[in-house]
Amino acid sequence: MEIRIGNLAKRTGCEIVTIRYYEKEGLLPKPARSGGNFRLYGDVHVERLQFIRRCRSLDMTLREIRALLELRDNPMLDCGEVNVLIDTHIRQVEVRVEALLQLRQHLFALREQCSGARPVQACGILRGLINCNCHVVSAEHSNV
């Protein structure tokens, strides 16, 4: 199968500019060229791009994806490095989840400072943002 970049984009749901970027970054192998100098992609490009997109959907960085692709391209290597990479990524996700939970608590505390139905000049949320007391977590939401 040989398809042009537009068909590859449609087939994989990936923007053309992103495909070119992945090529430039070395994540996708350079495609063959037609007589008219059009890029021609094959099954290997489709499969590899789908792999990259799945990794990106798991919020992996290009560095992590590159490492996984290098390991995948060397099937006789021990997969322990894959496990280490995923374990590291899981820890990074856990840190971000914790930060988002703290953000949620701060927003709940901020929201409690205003009951609505008052002039904006008396808005507890706006005052909290001005006075920097939006990071005070109420006891009610501290275990959310």
Stockholm file with secondary structure:
# STOCKHOLM 1.0

chainA/1-144         MEIRIGNLAKRTGCEIVTIRYYEKEGLLPKPARSGGNFRLYGDVHVERLQFIRRCRSLDMTLREIRALLELRDNPMLDCGEVNVLIDTHIRQVEVRVEALLQLRQHLFALREQCSGARPVQACGILRGLINCNCHVVSAEHSNV
#=GR chainA/1-144 SS CCBCHHHHHHHHTCCHHHHHHHHHTTSSCCCEECTTCCEEBCHHHHHHHHHHHHHHHTTCCHHHHHHHHHHHTCTTSCTHHHHHHHHHHHHHHHHHHHHHHHHHHHHHHHHTTCCSSSCGGGCHHHHHHHTTCTTCCCGGGTTC
#=GC SS_cons         CCBCHHHHHHHHTCCHHHHHHHHHTTSSCCCEECTTCCEEBCHHHHHHHHHHHHHHHTTCCHHHHHHHHHHHTCTTSCTHHHHHHHHHHHHHHHHHHHHHHHHHHHHHHHHTTCCSSSCGGGCHHHHHHHTTCTTCCCGGGTTC
//
